[in-house]
Each structure stands twice: as structure tokens, then as C-alpha cells.
């Protein structure tokens, strides 16, 4: 199965390279055509033609370098990468994130929430920073320590493979959660929250570690501004 996946990805990588090469060839044709067209005019047209050619050649060089970088990065990921497993692990990461952040709308105390998560996930224990740091901070910041706090919906989620070591895969995720219902003790002008989390899985998909961090107010505002300027990825999994 892994060999079939590798072959398919290599074919896909080849298509990307061929497609990019075709675009570059088309750009070369445009360059040649512009040069011939402008060269039929007077001396001023020759000067303009030289400028156009230089600009297009510069664009061509940039495009070639970018294509080579992307192609190399893609090929580096191919050896040993199980894409089907990655997709499953991403779905697992999404579930883990939702389990943690849903505590904002819980009526449980922080201690009760810690006990619940500790019992649900075998890879967490009383020393886990997810339980001792993230959960208390998240529930306090979102008003859950005073009863049901702000309810959030997952607006954007990006999970990528950060490391492959033997049969163990590690991931890093960034999530944007938008408020949909503000708790009674919270300001009605609640803002979006951003969470960064990392986790690892074994070959059978079992999660072996998890860390999560709530973005600070400064980081949150910067990420919110960036996401408005450039659309982020849609939720995965």
C-alpha cells in the first residue's frame, strides 16, 4: 500500500513539474513574441522591447526558482510518507482540539474538566501541561470558570506534518475559533481565539503526546489581522 501511495505521489509530483514547465515555456514564447513584435518598430520600440524582455526574463527566473523549490520540497516528503495515515491523524487532531476548546461552554469546574480529560485520554496525566496550564487558562479566559462561558465554532484549521521519525508521526496545528454565543459573564464583544497545538501518533494511530497553547492577546490580534488579509485554509478532517 505504501509503495502504491509513493508511486501515485511521484506521478502527481511529475504532473506538477510538467505543468510548471509548460507555463514557463509559455512565458518564454510570450517573451520571444514580444521581442519580435516590438523590434519591428523604430529605435524607441527597440528600447521598450529590451525592457520588456528583461522584465519577463526576470519573472521567468523567479518562476523557475520557485518551481524547483516546491518540487524539491514535495519529493523530500515522499519517502516513507503514508498519506492515508496523515489524513486519519489530522482528523484525530481535530477531535482533540474540539475536546479541549469545548470546555469553554462547560458548566464543570476546572478540576472536573481536568479529571474528565485525564480519564478520556490515556496519554494525559496530572503532569500534562494540557491539563495543568491550557485547560485552566482557556476556561478562565473564556468565562467558563463562572459557569458556561463563550461558545466557539471552528472557523479555520491548519494541521501539518512537522516530523516523521520511523513509525512515529508528529503534527503541528493552528486553529481559529470564532465566538457564536457569549456567556452571561462575558463582554458581548468577544474576539476570535487562536490555539496552537502539537501532537504525535504511533503506527496504529494512537496519540502518544499532546500540547496546546492559547495565543496571547497580542498574537491573537496579529493572527486575526493576517487571516483577514489572506484567506486561510478551511477546516481539515
N, C-alpha and C positions, 0 to 999 in steps of 0.2 A: 504493500500500500504506500509506504513512504517513497519507494522508488518511483511509483506512478505519479505521486504528487510532485516529486522533484522534476520528472520529465515534463509534466504539464507546466510547471512554473518556468522551466527553461525555455519551453516553446513560447510561453507568454512573454518572457524576457526578450526573446528573439523578435517577436512581433513589435514590441515597444521600440527596440533598436531599429528595426526596419522602418517602422512608421516615422521615427525621428529622422532617420537618414533620408527618407523620401521628402520630408519637409525641408531638410537642409538643401537637398538637390533642387527643390522648387525655388528656394530662396536664391540659389546660385543662378538659376535660369532668369529670375527677375533681375538680378544684378547684371547679367550679360545683356539682357534685353534693354534695360535702362541705359547701359553704356552705349549700345549701338544706336538707340533712338536719339540720344542727346548728342552723339558725335556727328550727326548729320547737319547740325546747326552751325552757327558762327563760333568764334573763339570763346565768347562768353558761355555758350552752351557747353563747350568742352570743359570749362572750369566747373560748371554746375554738375556735369556728368562725373568728373573726378570726385567731387564732394559726395555725390550720391553713392558712388561705388565704394568709397572709403567707409561711409556710414554703414552700408549694407554688409561690407566685409567684416566690419567690427561686430555687427549683430550676429553674423554667421559664426564668428569665432566664439562669441559668448554662448551661442546656442549649442555649438559643438562641445564646449567645456561642460555645460550644464547637463547635456545628454550623457556624456561619458561618466560624469559623477553619479547620476541617477542609475545608470546601467550597472556600474560597479557596485553601488550600494545594494541593488537588487540581487546581484549574483552572490554577494557575501552572505546574504540571508538564506540562500538556498540549501547549502549542505546541512542535512540533518533536521531541517525545519519541518515540523508536522503542522500543516496549515489547518487541518480539521481539528486538531487538538487546540491550537491557538484560538480558533473560533469558540470552542467549548469553554476554554478558560476565560475568555472575555465575557461570556455570559455569566460565568461564575463570579467574576469580579463585579459585574453589575449588580448581582444579587447581594453580594457582601456590602457594597456601598449603600444600597437601599435599606438593608437591615440596620446599618449604623445610623443613617440620617433620618430614618422614620421615627427614631426616638424623640425627635423634636415635637411630635404630636402626641406623645405618650403621656398618660397620667401617672406613670410609675415614678418612683423616686430614682435618683441616680444609682443608689445601691441596688435597687430592684432591677434596674436595667442592666447593670453590670453582671448581676447573678444570672439573668436571663441569657445574655450573650455568652457568658462563660459556660453555661450548660449546653448551649446550642452548638458552639464551635469548639472542637477538641484542641485546636491549635492555639487557643487563647487560655491564659491563666491569670492569676492575681497579679503577676508581674508585667503583664502585657500593657504597653503604652496605649493601646487602643482603649482598654478598659480604664486605666488609671489617669490618662490625660485627655484623649479625644472625647470620650463619652461625657465626662463632667463638663468640659469646656463647651462642647456642642449644645448640651442641654441647657446650660446657663445662658449662652449667647442667644439661643432661640426661644427662651422663655419657658422651657419645659420643666424647670425646677419649681415653677409656681403653678403647676398644672399643665394641661395640654397647651403647648406653645404653637409657634408658627408651623403650618403645614407647607411642605415644599413639593414641587414636581421636578423631575429630572429634565432639564432643558437641553443640555449638551453633555456628551460623554466621549472622551477620547482615551482608549486603552491601547498601549503599545508594548511590544516585547522589549524588555530592557536587557535581558541576558539569557543565554541558553548555555547551561553547563551540564553536560552529559544528558541525563533524563529529566533534569530539573529545569523548569522554565520560570523566569521572573518577569513581572509586569509592572508598569507604572501607569497610573490613570489620573486624569484631571476631569472633574465634573463641575458643571454649573447647575445649581438648584435655584429655581425661581419660586418666590412665595405665592401661594394661591389662597391661603386663608391665614390671617394673622390672629394669634392668640389674644385673649382679652386683656392681658397684662403687657402687651407689646405695642410699640408705636405702629400706627397704621402705615407708616412709610417704610416698612421693612424692605431691605435690599436683598438682591441675589447673594447667595453664598457659594463659595468655591471650595472644593475639597480635593486634596491631593492624596492619593493612596498608592501603596505598593504591596504586592503580594507574590507568593511563589507557589508553584504546584509540583507535585510528583507525577510520574508517568501515568498513573491511573486517574489523574485529575484532582486528587486530594490536595486541598490547600494546606501548606505547611507553615506559612507565616503571613502576617498581615500588619501593616502600619497605616495610619491615616492621620492627616493633618488638616485642620481648618485654616484657610488662608486668613491672614491678618486683614484688618480694615484697609490698610494702605495697599496691600497686594490685591485684595478683592476689587478695589476701585480701579486699579490698573488693569486687571484682567477683564473687568466689565467694559472698560473703555476700548480695550483691544478687540474684544468679541463683537462690539458694535461696528468697529471699523472694518473688520474682516470676519465674515461668517465662519463659525467653527463647525466641527463635524457633528453630524446628527448622532443621537444615542445609538450605541452599538450593542449587540447581544439581543 
